[in-house]
Amino acid sequence: MAMHKSSNFSTSFPTLTFLSEIVILIVSFFSSPERSQRWLGVYDFSTVYEQMYNDLLRKGKELYMQNGISHMLDRKKQIKPRPERFQNCKDLFDLILTCEERVYDQVVEDLNSREQETCQPVHVVNMDIQDHHEEATLGAFLICELCQCLQHTEDMDNEMDELLLEFKEKSSRAFLHTVCFY
């Protein structure tokens, strides 16, 4: 499974943590960073988390300690050295989850622009999650529950729409879903 998100650290981190605890193989990707009022810097994909962490602490230690970014970067650097860019990945996934409609659109556009080689289907699913801690934690639980349900389906291709409808009713959240092909 792949999880693709923008530069929203608080949205993605709880989900990645919960998914790793239930032993789901997950690869996480970031979109190209966008400038934000909360950030004192934007980093390219070659920048390692350690360097981001040290740079942000130098620029505004109190701010980044208070808003939790330094804590999340500290934990991320223990998982992998740097963010990965989805458009550069050639791995094939069964499921790609996004947490923002803009990112969903980018993933679908990228997949549809690739030359189809294997015709293997990939489900792209979006559940909008606001980028703050409480919403991210709730979203993480819902995404983990969805992944656990998908692990127990016999035919994800035929059961996905029904499963997303159940989750929509349960969570009062809308999901975007499309199938692309590699």
RAQUITA-V86089 format. One record per residue. RES is the residue in three letters. BURIAL is 1 if it has 16 or more other ideal C-beta (glycine too) atoms within 10 Angstrom, else 0. Layout:
BEGIN
res: <RES;RES>
burial: <BURIAL;BURIAL>
END
This chain:
BEGIN
res: <MET;ALA;MET;HIS;LYS;SER;SER;ASN;PHE;SER;THR;SER;PHE;PRO;THR;LEU;THR;PHE;LEU;SER;GLU;ILE;VAL;ILE;LEU;ILE;VAL;SER;PHE;PHE;SER;SER;PRO;GLU;ARG;SER;GLN;ARG;TRP;LEU;GLY;VAL;TYR;ASP;PHE;SER;THR;VAL;TYR;GLU;GLN;MET;TYR;ASN;ASP;LEU;LEU;ARG;LYS;GLY;LYS;GLU;LEU;TYR;MET;GLN;ASN;GLY;ILE;SER;HIS;MET;LEU;ASP;ARG;LYS;LYS;GLN;ILE;LYS;PRO;ARG;PRO;GLU;ARG;PHE;GLN;ASN;CYS;LYS;ASP;LEU;PHE;ASP;LEU;ILE;LEU;THR;CYS;GLU;GLU;ARG;VAL;TYR;ASP;GLN;VAL;VAL;GLU;ASP;LEU;ASN;SER;ARG;GLU;GLN;GLU;THR;CYS;GLN;PRO;VAL;HIS;VAL;VAL;ASN;MET;ASP;ILE;GLN;ASP;HIS;HIS;GLU;GLU;ALA;THR;LEU;GLY;ALA;PHE;LEU;ILE;CYS;GLU;LEU;CYS;GLN;CYS;LEU;GLN;HIS;THR;GLU;ASP;MET;ASP;ASN;GLU;MET;ASP;GLU;LEU;LEU;LEU;GLU;PHE;LYS;GLU;LYS;SER;SER;ARG;ALA;PHE;LEU;HIS;THR;VAL;CYS;PHE;TYR>
burial: <1;1;1;1;1;1;1;1;1;1;1;1;1;1;1;1;0;1;1;0;0;0;0;1;0;1;1;1;1;1;1;0;1;0;0;0;0;0;1;0;0;0;1;0;0;0;1;0;1;0;0;1;1;0;1;1;1;0;0;1;0;0;0;1;0;0;1;0;1;1;0;1;1;0;0;1;1;0;0;0;0;1;1;1;0;1;1;0;0;0;0;0;1;0;1;1;1;1;1;1;0;0;1;1;0;1;1;1;0;0;1;0;0;0;0;0;0;0;0;0;0;1;1;1;1;1;1;1;1;0;1;0;0;0;1;1;1;0;1;1;0;1;1;1;0;1;1;0;0;1;0;0;0;0;0;0;0;0;0;1;0;0;1;1;0;0;1;0;0;0;1;0;0;0;1;0;0;0;0;1;0;1>
END
